[in-house]
């Protein structure tokens, strides 16, 4: 059963603009209390929602289990995770009630601390017959401590994971699992995780004492700033790429995805974090744009989840992605979508994903260290003829500018394209695929200008 102390805990009044009925309960630590332990985060899910948590994999719902609790029910998921808190948190103790419901082969349910990415963190894991304290570095697991114990399914267990400097300590129901030193991660968010298991989670709390790292007061996004002059503008093709902008401040996503209808002007503030920075297809977007919406003057920080979703026609103006997670933006419906200015880095797979019909117009855009700048979906549930028009693009260390499906009549047009730091001309301007039904993989059938689907001439491309 949930601990009574969580039921009696109440959030103090926060600044105007912060949601008063969120499942995520956060309070600032006053300077006059720095010598004492302070609760800087608490979540008991009594509101019935998961505001403030970003999801990656699995099926997460709030259910009644004595009290309200968060449950992951997909026992076949290899990596089901939710994250919360702030990436700058350093020294703290995170506690949670965990109720394993089922264990598959090698399955576990656990608590994470100092998660700086989807694959690097500290973990206290309940397994069938034991608990383990682990350091996970880019997916590689080092066991810091093991305690044999009966881990009964259907029973609540209290997990406590402490990170202080290089010392990592874990306990289950007040009994130590282990304590060791590690330098895998110096700061990061908290998380809940299952692997080939189902489990319930409740009464999550983060406590810190004096010097316990950054514990910022949450700030609700307020899209009311006046439209600033863009930090950088794009000259014509062949010039230098624009300078990457400096954030004018930061906003933490305490209430999950920001829904936009009309215009959202971010005032060049950095907005993050959601998701885990990986390629999971189940991550939520930072922004969800209704048909006809405009997003402008925003820097999207990492982790950026699934970036921006456009439900219909949309305009992305001077939007910068510091580290593309799954995709920078996904165009789902409509006829015309405009990306004007801005830039994106580190799109492991692709930057812009075009799932709906119509034309994506990309102009004055900078792309760095990415796979594809644009991909027309080759195996979505609905097959459309899709088009992309690129003008004044600056590409550095990017493999392909556009991938299209010629059997569906897709086209890609290019003008004023500058490819930087590629004297050997390895960058592919236009890749051609054969689109296939959902569930199959499209096949690559060629590259290069052809006057029909891939439309450009050598004079449209500048290699530098």
C-alpha positions as CSV (number, residue, x, y, z in Angstrom):
1,X,0.0,0.0,0.0
2,X,1.2,3.5,-0.6
3,X,3.0,5.2,2.3
4,X,0.7,7.5,4.3
5,X,3.3,10.3,4.2
6,X,2.7,10.7,0.5
7,X,-1.0,11.0,0.9
8,X,-0.5,13.8,3.4
9,X,2.0,15.7,1.4
10,X,0.6,18.8,-0.4
11,X,2.2,21.0,-2.9
12,X,2.7,24.7,-1.8
13,X,1.3,27.4,-4.0
14,X,3.4,28.0,-7.1
15,X,3.9,31.0,-9.4
16,X,1.0,31.9,-11.6
17,X,0.9,30.0,-14.9
18,X,2.0,26.7,-13.4
19,X,-0.7,24.0,-13.5
20,X,-2.3,23.5,-10.1
21,X,-3.8,20.1,-10.7
22,X,-0.8,18.2,-12.2
23,X,0.3,14.7,-11.3
24,X,3.8,16.1,-11.2
25,X,4.4,17.9,-7.9
26,X,7.5,20.1,-7.8
27,X,8.7,22.8,-5.4
28,X,11.8,24.9,-5.3
29,X,14.3,24.6,-2.5
30,X,14.7,27.8,-0.6
31,X,18.2,29.1,0.2
32,X,17.4,29.2,3.9
33,X,16.7,25.4,3.8
34,X,19.9,24.4,2.0
35,X,21.3,22.6,5.1
36,X,18.3,20.2,5.3
37,X,16.9,17.5,3.1
38,X,14.2,18.8,0.8
39,X,11.7,17.1,-1.5
40,X,12.2,18.7,-4.9
41,X,10.0,16.3,-6.8
42,X,7.1,14.1,-5.9
43,X,4.5,12.2,-8.0
44,X,1.7,10.1,-6.6
45,X,-0.5,10.0,-9.8
46,X,-3.6,10.9,-7.8
47,X,-4.7,13.3,-10.6
48,X,-5.0,10.4,-12.9
49,X,-2.5,11.8,-15.4
50,X,1.2,11.6,-16.2
51,X,1.9,15.3,-16.9
52,X,5.7,15.9,-16.6
53,X,6.7,12.4,-17.6
54,X,8.1,11.6,-21.1
55,X,7.5,8.1,-22.4
56,X,9.7,5.8,-24.5
57,X,8.2,2.4,-25.3
58,X,5.7,0.3,-23.4
59,X,2.1,0.9,-22.5
60,X,1.8,3.2,-19.6
61,X,-1.5,4.1,-17.9
62,X,-2.7,5.4,-14.5
63,X,-4.8,2.8,-12.8
64,X,-6.6,2.4,-9.4
65,X,-4.6,0.0,-7.2
66,X,-5.6,0.9,-3.7
67,X,-4.7,4.4,-4.8
68,X,-3.8,5.7,-8.2
69,X,-0.5,4.4,-9.6
70,X,1.3,4.3,-12.9
71,X,1.4,0.9,-14.6
72,X,3.3,-0.5,-17.5
73,X,1.4,-3.5,-19.0
74,X,3.3,-4.5,-22.1
75,X,5.3,-7.5,-20.7
76,X,6.7,-8.1,-24.2
77,X,8.5,-4.7,-24.4
78,X,12.2,-4.9,-24.2
79,X,12.6,-1.2,-23.1
80,X,9.7,0.6,-21.6
81,X,10.7,3.8,-19.9
82,X,9.3,7.1,-18.5
83,X,11.5,10.0,-17.5
84,X,11.0,13.1,-15.4
85,X,12.9,15.8,-13.6
86,X,15.8,17.9,-14.8
87,X,18.9,16.9,-16.8
88,X,21.1,19.1,-14.5
89,X,20.2,17.3,-11.3
90,X,23.4,15.9,-9.7
91,X,23.3,14.6,-6.1
92,X,20.0,13.2,-4.9
93,X,18.0,10.2,-3.6
94,X,15.1,9.0,-5.7
95,X,12.6,6.6,-4.0
96,X,9.6,4.8,-5.4
97,X,7.1,2.0,-4.7
98,X,7.4,-0.7,-7.3
99,X,5.1,-3.7,-7.7
100,X,6.3,-6.3,-10.2
101,X,3.3,-8.0,-11.9
102,X,5.1,-10.4,-14.1
103,X,8.6,-11.3,-15.1
104,X,9.6,-12.8,-18.5
105,X,12.9,-14.4,-19.1
106,X,15.6,-11.9,-18.0
107,X,12.9,-9.4,-17.1
108,X,13.1,-6.6,-14.5
109,X,11.4,-3.6,-13.1
110,X,13.6,-0.7,-11.9
111,X,14.3,2.8,-10.8
112,X,16.7,5.1,-12.7
113,X,18.9,8.0,-11.5
114,X,21.2,10.4,-13.4
115,X,19.7,9.4,-16.7
116,X,21.6,11.5,-19.3
117,X,20.3,9.5,-22.3
118,X,18.2,6.6,-23.0
119,X,21.1,4.2,-22.6
120,X,23.3,5.8,-19.9
121,X,22.2,6.0,-16.2
122,X,22.2,4.3,-12.8
123,X,19.6,1.6,-12.2
124,X,18.2,-0.3,-9.2
125,X,16.5,-3.3,-10.7
126,X,14.1,-5.9,-9.2
127,X,14.5,-9.3,-10.9
128,X,13.1,-12.7,-10.1
129,X,15.0,-13.8,-7.0
130,X,17.3,-10.8,-6.7
131,X,17.9,-7.1,-6.8
132,X,20.8,-5.5,-8.6
133,X,22.5,-2.1,-8.5
134,X,23.8,-1.3,-11.9
135,X,25.7,1.3,-13.9
136,X,24.5,1.4,-17.5
137,X,26.8,3.1,-20.0
138,X,25.6,3.2,-23.6
139,X,23.6,0.1,-23.0
140,X,26.5,-1.8,-21.4
141,X,25.6,-3.0,-17.9
142,X,28.1,-3.1,-15.0
143,X,26.8,-4.7,-11.8
144,X,27.7,-2.6,-8.8
145,X,25.9,-4.8,-6.2
146,X,23.6,-7.8,-5.9
147,X,21.3,-9.0,-3.2
148,X,19.5,-12.3,-3.3
149,X,15.9,-11.9,-2.1
150,X,12.4,-13.0,-2.7
151,X,10.8,-10.6,-5.1
152,X,7.2,-11.4,-4.9
153,X,5.0,-10.3,-7.8
154,X,1.8,-8.5,-6.9
155,X,3.6,-7.0,-3.8
156,X,4.8,-3.4,-3.4
157,X,8.5,-3.0,-2.8
158,X,10.2,0.3,-1.7
159,X,13.3,1.1,-3.8
160,X,15.8,3.8,-2.9
161,X,18.6,4.9,-5.2
162,X,21.1,7.5,-4.1
163,X,23.7,9.3,-6.2
164,X,26.3,11.5,-4.4
165,X,29.4,12.5,-6.2
166,X,30.8,9.2,-7.5
167,X,29.1,7.1,-4.8
168,X,26.0,5.1,-5.9
169,X,23.9,3.3,-3.3
170,X,20.7,1.3,-3.5
171,X,18.3,-0.4,-1.1
172,X,15.1,-2.4,-1.3
173,X,12.6,-2.2,1.6
174,X,15.4,-0.6,3.7
175,X,17.9,-3.4,3.1
176,X,21.1,-2.5,1.2
177,X,21.6,-3.9,-2.2
178,X,25.1,-2.4,-2.7
179,X,27.2,0.7,-2.7
180,X,30.0,1.5,-5.1
181,X,31.8,4.2,-7.0
182,X,31.2,5.0,-10.6
183,X,31.8,7.8,-13.1
184,X,29.3,6.8,-15.7
185,X,27.0,9.8,-15.3
186,X,27.5,13.0,-13.3
187,X,23.9,14.4,-13.7
188,X,20.6,13.5,-15.2
189,X,16.9,12.9,-14.8
190,X,15.0,10.1,-12.9
191,X,13.2,7.3,-14.6
192,X,11.1,4.2,-14.3
193,X,11.8,1.2,-16.4
194,X,10.6,-2.4,-17.2
195,X,12.1,-4.9,-19.6
196,X,10.1,-8.0,-20.5
197,X,8.1,-7.4,-17.4
198,X,4.9,-5.6,-16.3
199,X,4.9,-3.5,-13.1
200,X,3.2,-0.8,-11.1
201,X,4.9,2.4,-9.8
202,X,3.8,4.8,-7.2
203,X,4.9,7.5,-4.7
204,X,8.0,8.7,-6.6
205,X,10.0,11.3,-4.8
206,X,13.4,13.0,-5.2
207,X,15.1,14.4,-2.1
208,X,18.3,16.5,-2.0
209,X,20.2,18.3,0.7
210,X,22.5,21.3,0.6
211,X,24.7,21.3,-2.5
212,X,22.5,18.6,-4.0
213,X,22.6,19.9,-7.6
214,X,20.3,22.1,-9.7
215,X,16.6,22.0,-8.7
216,X,15.0,24.7,-10.9
217,X,11.5,26.0,-10.2
218,X,9.2,24.8,-13.0
219,X,8.1,27.4,-15.5
220,X,5.0,26.9,-17.7
221,X,5.6,27.7,-21.4
222,X,3.9,31.0,-22.2
223,X,3.7,31.7,-25.9
224,X,3.1,35.4,-25.5
225,X,6.6,36.9,-26.1
226,X,6.8,39.5,-28.9
227,X,8.2,38.3,-32.1
228,X,12.0,38.9,-32.0
229,X,14.2,39.5,-34.9
230,X,15.5,36.1,-35.9
231,X,19.0,35.4,-34.4
232,X,20.4,34.5,-37.8
233,X,19.3,34.7,-41.4
234,X,20.3,32.6,-44.4
235,X,22.1,34.2,-47.3
236,X,21.9,32.9,-50.8
237,X,23.4,29.5,-51.8
238,X,27.2,29.3,-51.8
239,X,27.8,31.5,-48.8
240,X,28.6,30.5,-45.3
241,X,26.1,28.7,-43.1
242,X,24.4,30.8,-40.5
243,X,25.7,30.8,-36.9
244,X,23.9,28.6,-34.5
245,X,21.7,30.8,-32.2
246,X,22.3,31.3,-28.5
247,X,19.2,30.6,-26.3
248,X,17.6,33.6,-24.7
249,X,16.5,31.5,-21.7
250,X,15.1,28.1,-21.1
251,X,11.7,26.4,-20.4
252,X,11.3,23.0,-18.9
253,X,8.5,20.8,-20.2
254,X,6.8,20.1,-16.9
255,X,3.4,19.3,-18.4
256,X,4.4,17.2,-21.5
257,X,3.6,18.0,-25.1
258,X,2.7,21.7,-25.9
259,X,-0.4,21.9,-28.1
260,X,-0.4,24.8,-30.5
261,X,-3.3,26.3,-32.5
262,X,-2.6,29.7,-34.0
263,X,0.9,31.0,-33.4
264,X,3.5,30.1,-30.8
265,X,6.5,32.4,-30.6
266,X,9.1,31.0,-28.3
267,X,11.3,34.2,-28.1
268,X,14.4,32.1,-28.9
269,X,14.2,30.2,-25.6
270,X,15.4,26.6,-25.4
271,X,12.5,24.2,-24.7
272,X,13.1,20.7,-23.4
273,X,12.9,17.8,-22.4
274,X,10.8,14.9,-23.6
275,X,11.5,11.3,-24.6
276,X,14.9,9.7,-24.3
277,X,16.9,11.0,-27.3
278,X,16.7,7.7,-29.1
279,X,14.9,6.3,-32.1
280,X,11.9,4.8,-30.4
281,X,8.7,5.2,-32.5
282,X,6.6,5.7,-29.4
283,X,8.0,9.0,-28.1
284,X,5.7,12.0,-27.7
285,X,6.4,15.2,-29.6
286,X,7.6,18.5,-27.9
287,X,5.0,20.4,-30.0
288,X,1.7,19.2,-31.5
289,X,0.5,21.7,-34.1
290,X,-3.1,21.9,-35.2
291,X,-3.9,22.5,-38.8
292,X,-2.9,26.0,-39.8
293,X,-0.6,26.6,-36.8
294,X,2.7,28.4,-36.8
295,X,5.7,27.7,-34.6
296,X,8.5,30.3,-34.6
297,X,11.7,31.4,-32.8
298,X,12.2,28.3,-30.8
299,X,15.3,26.2,-29.9
300,X,14.4,22.6,-29.1
301,X,16.8,21.1,-26.6
302,X,17.7,17.4,-26.1
303,X,16.1,15.1,-25.5
304,X,13.5,16.2,-28.1
305,X,11.3,13.1,-28.3
306,X,9.5,13.1,-31.7
307,X,10.1,16.8,-32.2
308,X,7.1,18.6,-33.9
309,X,3.9,17.0,-35.2
310,X,2.0,18.9,-37.9
311,X,-1.6,17.6,-38.0
312,X,-2.3,19.7,-41.2
313,X,-0.8,22.7,-43.0
314,X,1.8,24.3,-40.8
315,X,4.7,26.8,-40.7
316,X,8.0,26.3,-38.8
317,X,9.9,29.5,-38.8
318,X,13.4,29.9,-37.3
319,X,13.1,26.7,-35.3
320,X,16.3,25.0,-34.3
321,X,16.8,21.4,-33.1
322,X,20.0,21.0,-31.0
323,X,19.9,17.2,-31.2
324,X,17.2,15.4,-33.2
325,X,15.8,12.5,-31.4
326,X,13.4,10.3,-33.4
327,X,12.5,13.0,-36.0
328,X,12.7,16.8,-35.9
329,X,9.2,17.2,-37.5
330,X,6.6,14.9,-38.9
331,X,4.1,16.1,-41.4
332,X,0.9,14.2,-41.0
333,X,-1.9,15.8,-43.0
334,X,-2.6,18.8,-45.2
335,X,-1.4,20.1,-48.6
336,X,1.5,22.5,-47.9
337,X,4.0,22.6,-45.0
338,X,6.7,25.3,-44.7
339,X,10.0,25.2,-43.0
340,X,11.6,28.6,-43.2
341,X,15.0,29.2,-41.6
342,X,16.3,27.3,-38.6
343,X,18.4,24.2,-38.5
344,X,18.9,20.7,-37.0
345,X,21.8,18.6,-35.7
346,X,22.4,14.9,-35.2
347,X,19.4,13.4,-36.9
348,X,20.6,9.8,-36.7
349,X,18.1,8.6,-39.2
350,X,16.2,11.5,-40.7
351,X,15.3,15.1,-39.9
352,X,11.9,15.6,-41.6
353,X,9.4,12.8,-42.0
354,X,6.6,13.2,-44.5
355,X,3.7,10.8,-43.8
356,X,0.7,12.8,-45.2
357,X,0.0,14.0,-48.7
358,X,1.1,17.4,-50.2
359,X,4.3,19.3,-50.4
360,X,7.0,20.2,-47.9
361,X,8.8,23.5,-48.6
362,X,12.2,23.8,-46.9
363,X,14.1,27.1,-47.3
364,X,17.0,28.7,-45.6
365,X,17.7,25.6,-43.5
366,X,21.0,24.3,-42.0
367,X,21.4,20.6,-41.4
368,X,24.5,19.0,-39.7
369,X,25.6,15.4,-38.8
370,X,22.4,13.7,-40.0
371,X,21.2,10.8,-42.1
372,X,18.5,12.3,-44.4
373,X,17.2,15.8,-44.3
374,X,13.8,14.7,-45.7
375,X,12.1,11.3,-46.3
376,X,8.8,10.7,-47.9
377,X,7.3,7.7,-46.0
378,X,7.8,4.6,-48.0
379,X,5.7,2.2,-46.0
380,X,3.0,4.1,-44.1
381,X,-0.5,2.8,-43.7
382,X,-1.7,5.3,-46.4
383,X,0.3,5.8,-49.7
384,X,0.3,9.3,-51.2
385,X,2.1,11.2,-53.9
386,X,4.4,13.5,-51.9
387,X,6.7,16.4,-52.9
388,X,9.5,18.4,-51.4
389,X,11.0,21.7,-52.6
390,X,14.4,22.7,-51.1
391,X,15.9,26.1,-51.6
392,X,19.0,27.6,-49.9
393,X,20.1,24.6,-47.8
394,X,23.4,24.3,-46.0
395,X,24.3,20.7,-45.3
396,X,27.4,19.4,-43.4
397,X,28.1,15.7,-42.7
398,X,24.7,14.7,-43.9
399,X,24.3,11.6,-46.0
400,X,21.2,12.3,-48.1
401,X,19.2,15.4,-48.7
402,X,15.9,13.8,-49.8
403,X,14.6,10.2,-50.2
404,X,11.4,9.8,-52.3
405,X,9.3,7.0,-53.7
406,X,9.3,7.2,-57.5
407,X,6.6,4.5,-58.0
408,X,4.1,6.8,-56.3
409,X,5.1,9.9,-58.4
410,X,7.0,11.7,-55.6
411,X,9.2,14.6,-56.7
412,X,12.1,16.5,-55.1
413,X,13.3,19.9,-56.4
414,X,16.5,21.6,-55.4
415,X,18.0,25.1,-55.8
416,X,20.8,27.0,-54.0
417,X,22.1,24.0,-52.2
418,X,25.5,24.3,-50.4
419,X,27.3,21.1,-49.3
420,X,30.1,21.9,-46.8
421,X,33.2,20.0,-46.0
422,X,32.6,17.4,-48.7
423,X,35.3,17.8,-51.3
424,X,34.8,14.1,-52.4
425,X,31.1,14.7,-53.0
426,X,29.8,11.8,-51.0
427,X,26.6,13.5,-50.1
428,X,23.6,12.2,-52.0
429,X,21.3,14.9,-53.2
430,X,18.3,12.6,-54.1
431,X,17.7,9.0,-53.3
432,X,15.0,7.0,-55.1
433,X,13.0,4.2,-53.5
434,X,10.1,1.8,-54.4
435,X,7.3,2.5,-51.9
436,X,5.6,-0.6,-50.3
437,X,2.6,-1.4,-48.1
438,X,2.9,-1.0,-44.3
439,X,4.8,-3.9,-42.8
440,X,7.4,-4.2,-45.6
441,X,10.6,-2.3,-46.3
442,X,11.0,0.0,-49.3
443,X,13.8,-0.9,-51.7
444,X,16.4,1.6,-52.9
445,X,16.4,1.8,-56.7
446,X,18.7,4.6,-57.6
447,X,20.1,8.1,-56.9
448,X,20.7,11.4,-58.8
449,X,18.9,13.8,-61.1
450,X,16.6,12.4,-63.7
451,X,14.4,15.2,-64.9
452,X,11.3,13.4,-63.7
453,X,11.4,12.8,-59.9
454,X,14.8,14.2,-58.8
455,X,14.9,17.7,-60.3
456,X,18.1,19.7,-60.2
457,X,21.2,20.5,-62.2
458,X,24.8,20.7,-61.3
459,X,24.5,24.5,-61.1
460,X,22.0,24.2,-58.3
461,X,24.6,22.5,-56.1
462,X,27.7,24.2,-54.6
463,X,30.4,21.9,-53.1
464,X,32.7,23.5,-50.5
